[in-house]
Every structure is written in C-alpha cells, then in structure tokens.
C-alpha cells in the first residue's frame, strides 16, 4: 500500500501535483500519537539529525573546553545559508580548536542564499566554510581536539568521532545501526537509516529529556536553548527552520534534512515528529511540518495566522502573480 497524499499543489482551480509521504508523531516512550504511511521502513534522515549528532560535543565537555557560544552551538546543529556571519562563526569555532578551514572535509559549494552567492562571486569563490554542513563538521573537529583524538579522517565511519556519534544515535532512537544501515551523506560523514517512528521517539526524548541520562538531558536542553535563541544560525535568511523557531521560540524545534525529511520536537507537549516525502520534495515536507505544528501545538489566534502562510504557502510566477498554493490534505487535519 502506498503512502498517503499529504500535500497537493493547486494551480488555479485544479490540483497540478500531489506529494505522498509518511509521518510519525510519538512521545518519549515511543507511543505513537500519529502514524501516516510507512513509518517502520528505515529512511536516511540526513541533516535532520544534526542536533542529535551534536549531543556528544556538549555532553563530552568539549563545548565548555572551547567556551563555545550559544551561536556556535546553533551552528553545530545547522544547515546554514553560507551567509557572512555563518562563515565567520564556523571559522571562529575552528580557531578555538587551533584549526582553520583546511581541516574541514565537508566539501565546497556556493552559499544556499542567492544574495550571499552574488556577493561572494564579486570577491572570489566559496570555501568549505560556505558548505551548509560546515558547522556540524566544526563541531566534530572540536570534539576530536578536546578529547585528544587525531582528527584526520574524522568523517569516516570507523573514526572514533563517528563511532561516538553512531552510539548517540543508537541510544536516542533505540535502533542498532550496522553496516546495512550506513550510507554516505552529502558532506561525506555517515548517514544512518532509521525508521520514522524511531526518529519521532528520539526527538521527543531530545525535546523533554525523558529517558535520558542527566548529562545527556542537560546537553539536549542546552542545544535546544541555543537554537531557540539563535534560530538564524540554524539556517538563515528566508529559511523555514529559522522562521518557525523565530515565531515559536523554545516551544518548537525543527530541523530540515535532504530529500523531503523533517524532524522536530514540541517540548511542552512531550512530542517528537518525523516526516519523509516520497518524492524528496522539501516544499512538501515544510507544509507537512507546519501542519503538524498547527495540529498539536496550542496556538493563539495571531500565531495561527502567522503559521498559515507555512501551512498553505502561495505559489507565484516570475511576475509575482499568485497562481496557486500548496495545501495540506485532510490526512493531516
């Protein structure tokens, strides 16, 4: 049986496209609150689990060792735009560990944010610092240096840092992650396939601390607070994650992943959520995530209005004329 249609793209009076997908919402004990579609088959969460990957940086004491600021912790959880302050922040993280951009193994791409690309094109080309994953990689490097581990090859699955990160993911999700679950992410570190139901549970635990050791719960709370205070550092200008966390502060944590994945937490409700759109469409995953927030988070009227542009974003042509909209289906109501 195929996954349900979660989002429709309307052009004028007709549906032009449909996005199928799966959704899991669970509490920290793993009890399902909502399950749509296939939530049991492992999927690659990609960048959606960066905050979980950053737990070791905090609970190990490395973040305190290098006196990482809340902005730098937010960058460790980020898929940033490559704007100037993002680049400066990652460079500062590396400098605290006695490193520079040459230590990064995330690869090079132009900034995600088009104005930043235009500005950079006038002065030169991008470096690994502009990679949207450079903050996560800087966190891995700080962890290695603080623990006295040779950081060479820190991105490989068999490196001590990636083994530590895998252990955190296994503990948070309650899932054994063997070679049959491992692939290479866009930034070259391992990405581990995990069922949506287990990811939702992990983010409920991340959001509440329930079921975690005191040290890990404190690390999760610190990372959530850093992201809530500095949502721009988690993504950047005109980005869904930044705008949603700016709107709701500590009441919502959300993080995008590639190929139509989103994960998040509603700490006050004790819930975690995980989304996967079958066609890999990020636009649809954002609508689904916004619809879940609207469904499970108590909202003031002004908040509901503010959220509505994410639940039903308009579609415009190159002249700025509204030609349609994306709409969450009744499955998410």
C-alpha positions as CSV (number, residue, x, y, z in Angstrom):
1,X,0.0,0.0,0.0
2,X,1.4,3.4,-1.0
3,X,1.9,6.3,1.4
4,X,-1.0,8.8,1.5
5,X,-1.1,12.1,-0.3
6,X,0.0,14.6,2.3
7,X,0.3,17.8,0.2
8,X,-1.4,19.0,-3.0
9,X,-0.1,21.7,-5.3
10,X,-3.1,23.7,-6.7
11,X,-2.8,25.8,-9.8
12,X,-5.9,27.9,-10.2
13,X,-9.0,25.6,-9.6
14,X,-7.2,22.3,-10.2
15,X,-4.7,20.1,-8.4
16,X,-1.5,20.1,-10.5
17,X,0.7,17.8,-8.4
18,X,0.5,15.6,-5.4
19,X,3.1,14.7,-2.8
20,X,2.9,11.4,-0.9
21,X,4.7,10.7,2.3
22,X,4.8,9.3,5.8
23,X,4.5,11.0,9.2
24,X,5.3,9.8,12.7
25,X,4.5,11.7,15.9
26,X,5.4,9.9,19.1
27,X,6.1,10.5,22.8
28,X,9.4,9.8,24.5
29,X,8.4,6.3,25.4
30,X,7.7,5.6,21.7
31,X,4.0,5.6,22.0
32,X,2.5,6.6,18.6
33,X,0.3,9.7,18.6
34,X,0.0,9.8,14.8
35,X,1.3,7.4,12.2
36,X,0.5,8.0,8.5
37,X,2.0,5.8,5.8
38,X,5.0,3.6,6.3
39,X,6.8,4.7,9.5
40,X,8.6,1.4,10.0
41,X,10.9,1.2,7.0
42,X,14.3,2.8,7.7
43,X,14.9,6.1,5.9
44,X,18.0,8.3,5.8
45,X,17.3,11.4,7.9
46,X,20.3,13.2,6.5
47,X,20.7,16.7,8.1
48,X,17.5,16.4,10.2
49,X,19.5,14.7,13.0
50,X,22.3,17.3,13.3
51,X,21.2,18.3,16.8
52,X,21.4,14.6,17.9
53,X,24.9,14.4,16.3
54,X,25.9,17.5,18.3
55,X,25.0,15.9,21.7
56,X,28.4,14.4,22.1
57,X,30.0,17.8,21.6
58,X,28.2,19.1,24.6
59,X,28.0,16.1,26.9
60,X,31.7,15.3,26.5
61,X,32.7,18.7,27.9
62,X,34.2,19.8,24.6
63,X,31.8,22.7,24.2
64,X,32.8,24.0,27.6
65,X,36.5,23.3,27.0
66,X,36.5,25.7,24.0
67,X,33.9,28.0,25.5
68,X,31.6,27.6,22.5
69,X,28.9,30.3,22.5
70,X,25.2,29.6,22.0
71,X,25.5,30.9,18.4
72,X,28.3,28.4,17.8
73,X,26.3,25.6,19.3
74,X,23.4,26.6,17.0
75,X,25.9,26.4,14.1
76,X,26.9,22.9,15.1
77,X,23.2,21.9,14.6
78,X,22.8,23.9,11.4
79,X,22.3,23.6,7.7
80,X,23.2,27.2,7.2
81,X,22.9,29.5,4.2
82,X,26.6,30.3,3.9
83,X,25.9,34.0,4.7
84,X,28.9,36.0,6.0
85,X,28.1,35.7,9.7
86,X,27.6,31.9,9.3
87,X,31.1,31.7,7.7
88,X,32.6,33.9,10.4
89,X,31.0,31.8,13.1
90,X,32.3,28.5,11.8
91,X,35.8,30.0,11.3
92,X,35.7,31.1,14.9
93,X,34.8,27.6,16.1
94,X,37.7,26.1,14.3
95,X,40.1,28.8,15.6
96,X,39.2,27.9,19.2
97,X,40.4,24.3,18.4
98,X,43.6,25.7,16.7
99,X,42.3,24.8,13.2
100,X,41.2,26.5,10.1
101,X,39.1,25.8,7.0
102,X,41.7,23.3,5.7
103,X,40.7,20.8,8.4
104,X,37.1,20.6,7.1
105,X,36.2,17.6,4.9
106,X,32.6,18.6,4.1
107,X,33.4,19.7,0.5
108,X,32.8,23.0,-1.1
109,X,29.6,24.5,-2.6
110,X,28.3,28.0,-3.2
111,X,26.1,29.6,-0.5
112,X,22.5,28.4,-0.4
113,X,21.3,32.0,-0.1
114,X,21.4,33.6,-3.5
115,X,22.4,37.2,-2.4
116,X,25.4,35.7,-0.5
117,X,26.4,33.8,-3.7
118,X,26.2,37.1,-5.7
119,X,28.3,38.9,-3.1
120,X,30.9,36.1,-2.9
121,X,31.2,35.9,-6.7
122,X,32.4,39.5,-6.8
123,X,35.2,38.8,-4.4
124,X,36.2,35.2,-5.1
125,X,34.8,31.7,-4.8
126,X,33.5,29.6,-2.0
127,X,35.4,27.5,0.5
128,X,34.4,24.6,2.7
129,X,33.3,27.2,5.3
130,X,30.4,28.0,2.9
131,X,29.2,24.4,2.9
132,X,25.8,24.3,4.8
133,X,27.3,21.4,6.9
134,X,30.5,23.2,8.0
135,X,29.1,24.0,11.4
136,X,28.4,20.3,12.1
137,X,31.9,19.4,10.9
138,X,33.5,22.1,13.0
139,X,31.7,20.6,16.0
140,X,33.1,17.1,15.1
141,X,36.6,18.7,14.9
142,X,36.2,20.5,18.2
143,X,35.1,17.2,19.8
144,X,38.1,15.4,18.5
145,X,40.6,18.0,19.5
146,X,39.1,18.4,23.0
147,X,39.4,14.6,23.5
148,X,42.9,14.5,22.2
149,X,41.9,12.3,19.2
150,X,43.7,12.7,15.9
151,X,41.1,14.5,13.7
152,X,42.5,13.1,10.4
153,X,39.7,11.2,8.7
154,X,37.2,12.3,11.3
155,X,34.4,11.8,8.7
156,X,35.0,8.1,8.2
157,X,32.5,5.6,9.7
158,X,35.4,3.8,11.6
159,X,36.8,7.0,13.1
160,X,36.4,7.4,16.9
161,X,34.3,10.5,16.5
162,X,31.8,8.9,14.1
163,X,31.6,5.8,16.3
164,X,30.7,8.1,19.2
165,X,28.0,9.8,17.1
166,X,26.6,6.5,16.0
167,X,26.4,5.4,19.6
168,X,24.4,8.5,20.5
169,X,22.0,7.9,17.6
170,X,21.6,4.3,18.6
171,X,20.8,5.3,22.2
172,X,18.4,8.1,21.2
173,X,16.5,6.0,18.7
174,X,16.7,2.6,20.3
175,X,18.0,1.2,16.9
176,X,21.0,-0.9,16.2
177,X,22.9,0.8,13.3
178,X,25.0,-1.7,11.4
179,X,26.7,-1.5,8.0
180,X,23.4,-2.4,6.3
181,X,22.0,0.9,7.6
182,X,25.0,3.1,6.6
183,X,25.5,5.3,3.6
184,X,27.5,8.5,2.8
185,X,25.8,11.8,3.3
186,X,26.3,14.8,1.0
187,X,29.1,16.2,3.3
188,X,30.8,12.8,3.4
189,X,30.0,11.7,7.0
190,X,27.9,8.6,7.6
191,X,24.2,8.8,7.4
192,X,22.3,6.1,9.2
193,X,18.9,4.7,8.0
194,X,16.3,4.8,10.9
195,X,12.5,4.3,10.8
196,X,10.4,7.4,11.2
197,X,8.7,6.0,14.3
198,X,12.1,5.8,16.0
199,X,13.2,9.2,14.9
200,X,10.0,10.7,16.3
201,X,10.7,9.0,19.6
202,X,14.3,10.3,19.6
203,X,13.2,13.9,19.1
204,X,10.5,13.5,21.8
205,X,13.4,12.5,24.1
206,X,15.6,15.3,22.8
207,X,12.7,17.8,23.5
208,X,11.9,16.6,27.0
209,X,15.0,14.8,28.4
210,X,12.7,11.9,29.3
211,X,14.5,8.6,29.3
212,X,18.0,10.2,29.0
213,X,20.8,10.3,31.5
214,X,21.1,13.6,33.4
215,X,24.1,14.6,31.4
216,X,22.5,13.9,28.0
217,X,19.3,15.6,29.0
218,X,21.2,18.7,30.0
219,X,23.1,18.6,26.7
220,X,19.8,18.3,24.8
221,X,18.3,21.2,26.7
222,X,21.4,23.4,26.1
223,X,21.3,22.7,22.4
224,X,17.6,23.4,22.2
225,X,18.0,26.7,24.1
226,X,20.9,27.7,21.8
227,X,18.8,27.1,18.7
228,X,15.8,28.9,20.1
229,X,17.9,31.9,21.0
230,X,19.7,31.9,17.7
231,X,17.4,30.5,15.0
232,X,19.1,32.4,12.2
233,X,22.3,30.5,12.9
234,X,20.4,27.2,12.4
235,X,19.5,28.1,8.8
236,X,19.5,31.7,7.8
237,X,17.5,34.4,5.9
238,X,14.2,33.3,4.4
239,X,14.6,29.7,5.7
240,X,11.7,27.6,7.1
241,X,13.6,26.4,10.2
242,X,14.7,29.9,11.2
243,X,11.3,31.5,10.6
244,X,9.4,28.8,12.5
245,X,11.7,28.9,15.5
246,X,11.7,32.7,15.5
247,X,7.9,32.5,15.6
248,X,7.6,30.0,18.4
249,X,10.9,30.2,20.3
250,X,11.6,27.3,22.7
251,X,8.1,25.8,22.1
252,X,9.2,24.3,18.8
253,X,12.4,22.7,17.5
254,X,12.5,21.8,13.8
255,X,15.3,20.7,11.5
256,X,15.3,20.0,7.8
257,X,17.1,17.2,6.1
258,X,17.6,16.5,2.4
259,X,15.2,14.5,0.2
260,X,12.0,15.7,1.9
261,X,12.8,14.9,5.5
262,X,12.0,16.9,8.6
263,X,12.4,16.1,12.3
264,X,11.4,18.2,15.3
265,X,10.1,18.4,18.8
266,X,7.3,20.1,20.7
267,X,8.8,20.0,24.2
268,X,5.8,21.3,26.1
269,X,3.6,18.6,24.5
270,X,6.3,15.9,25.0
271,X,6.2,15.0,21.3
272,X,8.6,14.3,18.6
273,X,7.9,14.3,14.9
274,X,9.5,12.9,11.8
275,X,8.4,13.4,8.2
276,X,9.5,11.9,4.9
277,X,8.1,12.9,1.5
278,X,8.4,10.1,-1.0
279,X,9.5,12.3,-3.9
280,X,12.1,14.1,-1.8
281,X,10.3,17.5,-2.1
282,X,11.4,19.9,0.6
283,X,8.5,22.2,-0.2
284,X,6.0,19.5,0.7
285,X,7.9,18.5,3.9
286,X,7.7,22.1,5.1
287,X,4.0,22.1,4.6
288,X,3.6,18.8,6.5
289,X,5.7,20.0,9.3
290,X,3.8,23.3,9.6
291,X,0.5,21.3,9.6
292,X,1.7,19.1,12.4
293,X,2.6,22.2,14.5
294,X,-0.8,23.6,13.8
295,X,-2.4,20.3,14.9
296,X,-0.5,19.6,18.1
297,X,0.7,22.9,19.4
298,X,-1.9,25.2,21.2
299,X,-1.9,28.4,19.3
300,X,-3.0,32.0,19.9
301,X,-5.1,33.4,17.1
302,X,-2.2,35.6,16.0
303,X,0.1,32.6,15.9
304,X,-2.3,30.6,13.9
305,X,-2.5,33.4,11.3
306,X,1.3,33.7,11.2
307,X,1.6,29.9,10.8
308,X,-1.0,29.8,8.0
309,X,1.5,31.0,5.4
310,X,3.6,27.9,6.0
311,X,0.6,25.5,6.1
312,X,-0.7,26.9,2.8
313,X,2.1,28.8,1.1
314,X,1.1,30.6,-2.1
315,X,2.7,29.8,-5.4
316,X,3.8,32.8,-7.6
317,X,5.1,33.1,-11.1
318,X,8.1,35.2,-12.1
319,X,6.0,38.4,-12.2
320,X,4.9,37.8,-8.6
321,X,1.4,36.9,-9.6
322,X,-0.2,34.3,-7.3
323,X,-1.0,31.3,-9.4
324,X,-1.8,28.7,-6.8
325,X,-0.9,27.3,-3.4
326,X,0.3,24.2,-1.6
327,X,-2.3,22.7,0.7
328,X,-2.0,20.0,3.4
329,X,-4.6,17.3,2.8
330,X,-7.3,16.1,5.2
331,X,-4.9,13.3,6.3
332,X,-3.1,15.9,8.4
333,X,-6.2,17.8,9.6
